[in-house]
Each structure stands twice: as C-alpha cells, then as structure tokens.
Amino acid sequence: MEPLRLFPRTPTTTGGPGRPDGKRYCIWTIGCQMNEAESAKVEAMLNQVGFARTETEDDADVIVLNSCVVRQAAEDKVVGKIGSLQRIKRNNPDVRIALTGCMVTGQEARLRERFPHVDLFFAPSEFDRLVEIVPELAEADADLAELPHYYQPVATHPGVTAYVPIIYGCNFVCSYCIVPYRRGREVSRPFDEIVAEVERLAAQGVQEVTLLGQTVNAYGHDLPDGRDLADLLAAIDAIDGIKRLRFLTSHPKYFSDKLIHAIADLPSLCEHVNLPVQAGDNEVLRRMRRTYTVEHYRERIDYIRRTIPNVTLATDIIVGFPGETDEQFENTAKLLNDIEFDKVHVAMYSPRPGTLSARWEDDIPHSVKHARHQAVERIQERVSAERLRARLGETLEVLVDGQQRGRWRGRTRGNTLVFFDAAGDWLGQLVDVRITEAMTWYLLGEPVAVTHQQRLAPV
Ligand code: SF4
C-alpha cells in the first residue's frame, strides 16, 4: 500500500439496534483507509445480525482486530494489542477474538501457534469466515449471505462521507513493500457494481465518496472493456447528490493526462492529488523498484499544476532506505523544497520480512533516520504554514464531517482541515467559510453561507 497513515479508528457507526440477548462487538483497526473500509464491512455485517457496538473490549462478546504490518511500528502495535487481550480471554473464555488484515495472509499456522487465545484468523477478503465465531451470521437473511464482498456501503462519517474500495491488490513489487504478498494481484471490481453502490450511497445522503485502492489508478487494467479510473470517475460524477469525489492512492506511473483532465473537468472531483514519490533521488527510486524517475515525477506534477487550477498536492516519503547517502537524502529534500507540497507523510524505513529490501542490510542508523525525518518535517512545517497563510481572507467551501474539541470540523475540496465555532447542528452541511486564521496544519474561520443542505437519511 502506498501511504500508511496510522490512525486509531474513529467509530463509523453507532452500531446496530442490539439483540434481545444483548450481544456486543468491538472492532479495533490500524492502518490504511482500505482497512477502515474493511472494518466497516465487518461492522455492517454484525450490525445486521443485531449485535451492538461497544468501544470497551471487556464488554464485548466478539472482538475483531484489523491489522497492518506495512511498518514495524504498526506491527508492534498489533502484537501489543493481541497480547493485551489475553487477560480478557482469561477472565471471559466465552469471548470470541478474530484477527484479520495484512498480518494474517499466509501466516495463519504461525499465528495460531503464537497467539492461541485468538479464535479465528481470516484474510482481508474472507469475511464469510466470521461465521465460524459468529454463528448468528449463518442465520441472517439471504441478503446478507449473498452480499458480495465490500458491497456494504461504508460510511466514514455517518451520512456525510464514504469509502468505496474499487480495486484490491497490487501488481507492483516495490522492494520495501509487503502489500503484494499479503493482498495479492490487482483485481478491479466491476464498473457497474461500483456505480450502483455509489448511487445507493447518494440516495442515503452521502455527499463525498473516496474511491480506494492500493494502486487506485490501475483501476480497469484487468477489465475486458477498456474502461479506466477516469471513466469511472466520470460515471460517478454524473450521479445526482454526490458533491465531492476523491480517490486514493495513486502510482505516478499511471497518473495519465486523461486522469489529470478528469480532475480539471469533472465538477465533483476535488482538486487534490495524493501522489507518493517516496524519494527524490533516482538511484534510491531504482532500488525501491518504483519504476519511475524523479524527472517523470516532476513532469507529472508540472502538468497537474498547469492543468488543474488551485490544485493541492500531497505525497509520501520514506527516509533512511538501505544505502541512502546524505547526498541522496538531500535530493529528496530539494524535491520537497522545489515542489512545495501541501502535505507530506514521512516515515522512517523499517524492513518488512519477506520483501526484497529486507534481504539488504538496514544500514542507516536510527539516529540518522530520525534526523532525516525531522528535516522533512521542518521543511513541511514551513511550506504548510506558508501555503495556509496564503488562504487568509478567502472563502472556502467546507464539508462539515464532525466536531472536535467543541468546534465544527470539515475539509475543503483541497483536503485542508478547517475548524469554526458556531451554534447549531452543522454536520453534513456544505458551508462557505471565511478564513480568519492560519495555523501550521489547519485553518480557522467563520461560516458565511450554507451552500448545500444535506438530505438526511439513515445510513
Ligand atoms: S508494491 Fe509499491 S505500488 Fe504496490 S502497494 Fe506497495 S508501495 Fe504501493
């Protein structure tokens, strides 16, 4: 997977109405948006058979952990989490514990030995196996049993935004990445199935949809009719009610002119491009097996900026890749200073067993990795603050997706976080916000007009 932003998952729904026997489930998720989407699928299945969600593992009858092993830090957190459930299992042997996500694929036997208190290990696409610990799923109505995987609409902020996986797996073999080994080769979902799913989401009042894939812009390469991501975006843009459309995460090799023009032309498609570069040095890119050069990447960014007015840009960087010299890192720093991304996700390299680069010496000392990480953050702090300061006094359209520390929170089309104070319920509203203050990573403002009232409907 391209960018791995580790985040504790915020609850996506409030859970089902509850069973007469009061059964409850708890889901813990770490990793990328694809994991979030898959956890929401599990959540929807359990809601449908009447389980209620709890945030407290001690209260749960079923605990599902959705794991990530793309970085060592994520894997350590998962292992810590599994370990902490030993106490719960000891106190309540009836609790059923399942582990899914990237840690599981091909590792079941090893994991069963290592974590005997876990009842079920299932690979990311094997939702049906949940029935082994939740027999109620077998009794569910035919609709549930026949749901294709990922059918269930996935609301990230109930009734406002949703994730829709459109392609699974990855055909690239970046030398540091475990994803192809755990998620398999690319499989695109049928075009019409995705369009129908988004139509259902729109009918429920969802206004913003993010299409997901490990390499989302490879969408359609394996489909017979030649339709690609740009065609899919055009079809979804035409759906009444979808105000905003995004997609994650792209590979620079497939970021075509056609896709760039789709962003410029389709009204709902947001002017925000997340294009991981990973390194700004050709030799490092070659050893990463990224299949493009810095020159290609810069050319794509130039074309994007020339074609899409007011576009915002995000990227991902890995520092301390095996053999990365000071000079090679300086090339990455130069790229960041030249392009001035709106957002940079930076991670220190950690070897993932089973990948090509794990066979090479992890020869960059932690202190050097840390210093490079700090250097990237310093660059980005400066750039981000400058870019946000330039928005002072502008009026930006914000889709309000929740509250944080007593203030309303939303995002601009460019994916910038905006907060404002206002009485009343603003959830799900598209609001014009006048920007009054620029912080390093976000903006503050005051609402001046509501541009679209959400059609509230149950999700
Ligand atoms: S192999 Fe490369 S392109 Fe594929 S998910 Fe991993 S980092 Fe992304």
Boltz pocket constraint, residues with backbone or C-beta under 6 A from the ligand:
constraints:
  - pocket:
      binder: B
      contacts: [[A, 1], [A, 2], [A, 170], [A, 171], [A, 172], [A, 173], [A, 174], [A, 177], [A, 178], [A, 179], [A, 180], [A, 214], [A, 215], [A, 251]]
      max_distance: 6.0
